[in-house]
């Protein structure tokens, strides 16, 4: 029997609930197909931080590095200042393991009401978000004196970035600054990933989401590098570009009009949430942080602390993220079985059997059990 070592970080809020149901379904899928998942659970999150002052030690990441993949529940708690957990865990994991792809599909599920009339068509799109550069490199600060120096000492798998940025206003005033970086090798590899995905999905176009008319250096650079990669290496594909503001307009008017959307980090974060809303809600939104080393799979919706422990959480996005993890591990049949089980459950569920998010009355555990019946 094939075995996979999986790091699991249930995290905060509803994270432990949805991860518990996801693990059950993944285990059942493995039993039927002849593979086993060995779970290595870690306690890191807001509760652990509030109790111990520890965010996530280097020793834990060294252990995680030996695993085949990671399943993450959710990070975030209103008792902790925003940014501490996100930078100390989420960004730390993405950067440490060079998870340069943030993959966020958005597709229609039966019985899920959408805010926009799809006119009988089905939404099936995916955001391929560059996950290590742009404005998320944590180069920034604020000043009350009118002077600011930002020391830069950043290590990525692709390069080291060193130096400093000195700024001063005249006359003096308080200000904030945040620097963004897009590198040629960073844009090249995310473009190749998006192009391979478009081919796998049977599509002929990769659409780059940009704003080069206003931010010409940063996003004009991204556009030009992506365009050259596709022209030189994927002549069978078409290159398209759309400004991020125009894309928001067009998506709301016609959510089914796009397939693979290649996005810089910031735009990918925003557009993927819009896509999830158009598909019917964050409860459908799976996500993967993928690289050549340890890859991490998580639902997009966050920790939802207001409903933690009430049974009202929806495990579907986490279960779909688990399916993405199996696909990444090479267990494509297992991924297909889980995706089909979710779809079949939604198709056949009575109104009462649906999760609360979809106007039903079933608890997180009940939804998990009912999906499991279709595995």
N, C-alpha and C positions, 0 to 999 in steps of 0.2 A: 504494500500500500504506500502510495506516494504521500509524503508528509511535508507540510509547510509550517515554518515558525512565523507566527503573526504577532507583532507587537500591538497591544490594544490599549488605548487611552480613553476611557469612558468620559472623563472630563467633568463638566459642570452642568447644573440644571437638569434638563431632560436627557442629557447625554447617556448616563448609565441605563436608563429605561430603554431607549431605542437601540443601544448597542446590545443589550441583553437579548432582545428579540432578533436582532440581526445575526448574532452568533448562533442562536438556535437554528435558524434557517440555513446558514452556511454549513453548520455541522450536519444537518440532515441531507443537504445536497451532496456533501462529500461522502457520506455513507452510501448513497445510491450510486455514486460514480467511482468509488474506489480511491478516494484521497482523504487525508485527515489534516485538520488545522490544529496545531498546537499553539494555544493562546498564552502570551506572556503579558500579563496585565500590569500597568503602571498607574500610580495614584495621582499624578501631577495635574494640577488645575487650581482653581481659586480656593477651594476648601483646604487643600494641602498647603497652599501658600499662606492662608490666613492662620493656619494652625502652627506652621513651622517656619515661615519666612522664606522657604525655599521655592524657587520657581521650577527649574529643571536642571539637575546637575549634569556635568560633562560625563560622569560615569554612566548615567542612564542612556545618554545618546550613544556612547560606545557600545553598550549592550544592544540597543536598538539596531545598530549598524549590522549586526549579525543576523537580523531577521529578514524574511523574504518580502514582507510588506507590513504596513501599519493600518489599523482601523481606528479612526478617531470619532468620538461622539460629538462633543461641542466644548468650546472654551469661552468663558465670559461669566461675570458675576457683578451685579451692581454694587456690591460691597468693596470691589477693587477698582481703583482708578483705571479708566480706559487706557489701553496701550500696554500695560504691564504684562498681562497674560498673553495678549496678542503678539507682542514683540518677543517676549521671553519664551513662548512655546511655539506658536504657529510660525512666525517668521524665522525663529531659531532653527526649527526643523526643516523648513523649506531651504534655507541657506546652507545649513550644515550638510544636507544630503543632496544639494543641487537639484531640487525638484523644480525644474525650469518650466514645466508645463502645468498649468491649472486647467483641467478639462471639465467643462460644465455643460452637459447635454440638457436640452429642453424639448420634451415631447408630450403629446397629448395622451392622456389616460382615459379609459371609459368612465363615465359618470362624474368626471371632474369638470365642474362648471368653469368656463373661461370668461374673463371680463370683456372680451371682444368676440364677436360672432365670427367663427372660422369658416362659415358658409359651406359646411360639409367637408372641408378639407382637414388634414391632420398636420399638426405642427411637429416638425422633426428637425431641430437645429442644434448646433453645438458651438459653444464659445471655446476657442483655443487661446488661452491667456498666457502671455509671457509672465513668468512668476517670480523672477529674481531681480529685475531691474526697474527702470522708470522711477516714479516717485516713492517707491517702497524700499529704497536703499538706506533709509534712515539717516540721510544727510540733511540736518536741519536744526534750527534753534530759534530762540527769541531773545530780544534785548530791550531793556528800558533805557539804555544809555546812548543809543544811536550808533553803537559799534558792535560788530559781531564777527567772531572768527570761528570757523567750522573746521576743526581738524578732521582729515579723512584718512582712514586706515582700514580698508575693506578688502577682505579676501573672498574671492569666488573661485570656483573650480577653473573657470576660463581665464582669470587674470587677478592681479592685485591692483587696487586703486589707492594711491597714496597722494597726499598733498594737503593743502588747506585753502579755504575760501575766506577772504577778508572783505568785509563790507562796512561802509560808514555813510550815514546820512548827513546832509548839511542843508538847513539847520538840523540839529539833533532831534530825533523822535523815536519812539518805540516802534519796532517792526519785527516781523517774522520772516524767515527765509527757509525754503526747502529746495534742495537740488535734485534733479533727475538725470539719470544716465541711461542711454541705450547704446550698446556696443555692437559692432559688426558681427562677431561670433555669436552673441546672444540672439540677435535678430535672425541670423542665418539658421540656427538650429531650431528655433520655434517655427520658422517658416517651413522647414523640411518636415517637421512633425505635422503641421496643419495640412501640408500637401499630401503626405502619405495617408492621412486620415480621409481627406477628400476622395482619394483614389479608392480606399477601402469601402467608403460609403457609396461609391458609384457616381460621384458628382464630378463636374468638370470645371468648377470655379472655386477659387479661394478669395474671399473678400476681406481686405484689410480695413480695419476700423481706425480712423485717423482724425487729426485736426491740424493738418499741415498748413492750412490757410492762415491760422492764427499763431501756431507754435511751430514755426517752420523748421528750426534746427532739430529739435527733438523728434518730431513726428514725420517731418519730411525725410529725415535720415532713415527712420524705420520703413517708410514707404519704399524708398529707393532700393534699400538692401533686399527687402522682401520681393520686390518686382524682379530684381536681377536673379535671385535664387530660382524663382519660378520659371523665368525665361530660359535660364541656362540649364536647369536640371529637370524641369517638369514641363516640357513643351506641349504635352497633351492637356495641360490645365490652362485655364484663363485666369488672369490677374484682374481683380476689381478693387476699387477703393471707394469708401464712403465716409464722410465726416460723421463723427459720433453724434452730433446734434441732429443731423438729417436722418441718421439711422434710427434714433429714438422715435422720430415722427413716422418713418416708414414702417417700423415694426408694429406700432400701435394700429396703423391703418391696414396692414397686411402681415400678420405674424408668421405666415407660412412661406414668405418670399425669400428667405435666406437659409443656407445650409451651413457651411463652415465659415465662421467669423474669426479671423485672426486679429487679436487685440493686444496692444501694449497693456502693461499691468493695470494701470488705473482704469482704463476704459473697459477692460475685461471684467473687472470687479463689478462695475456699475451695470454694464449691459447684461451680464449673466443673471442679475437679480430681476431686471426688467423681463428677460426671457422667461424666468421662472414664474413671474406673476402672470404673464400672458398664457403660460401653459396651465395655469390653474392654482398656483400657490407654491410657496417654498417647501411645502410638504412633499412635493414631487421632485425636488431639486437635488440630484446626486452630484458629487464632485470628487475629482482625483487630483492629487499633487504628484506629478510623475517625473522621474528622472532616471538616470542610468543606475543609481544606487537604490537605497530604500525609498519606496514610493508610499504615499499616505492617502487614504481614501476617507472622505467625510461628507456628511450632508451639509448643504449650504446654509441651512436655516438658523444656526446658532443655538444657544443654550436655553432660551425661553424660560427663564427662572420663574416667571409668574404662574406657569402651569406645571412646574416640576412636582411630581408626587401626587398629582390629581388624577392621573390616568388619561388625561386629555391629549397627551402628546401623540404625534403621528409617526410611526416608525418607517413609513414607506421610503422616504428619501434615504435613510440610513441603509435600508435593505437593498435599494438600487445601487448605493455606493458599494455595498458588499459584492454585488454582481460585477461592478466595474473592477473591483479588486481581483476577483476570480479571472476575469478576462485578461487582466494584466499579467497574472501568474501563468497564463497559458491554458487555463481551464475554461475554454470557450463554451463547451457544452453546459457546464455548471452555470455560467453567466446567463446563457440563453434560457435555461430552465427557471432561474429565479425571475428574470424579466417577464417570462411568459406567465409564471405563477402570479405575479403582481397584477398583470393585465387581466388574467382570467378571474382573479378574485374581484377586481373592480367591476368587471363585466357582469358577474353573476351575483354580486353582493346585494342584499336588500338594503333599504335605506338605513335601517337600524344597525346593520353590520359595518357600515362605513365608519371611518374615523371621524371624530368630532370636527376636524378641520374641513371635512367635506360634507358637513351637515348631517353626520350620522351620530350614533350613540355608543360606539364600541370603544373600549379602552385600548391603550397601546398593546397590552398583552393579548387581548382578544383579537385585535387586527393581526398581530403576529401569528397566532394560532391558526386563524382562518387562511392566511396566505400559505402557511406551511402545508395545509391540506392539498394544495395544488402542486407541491413539489413532487 
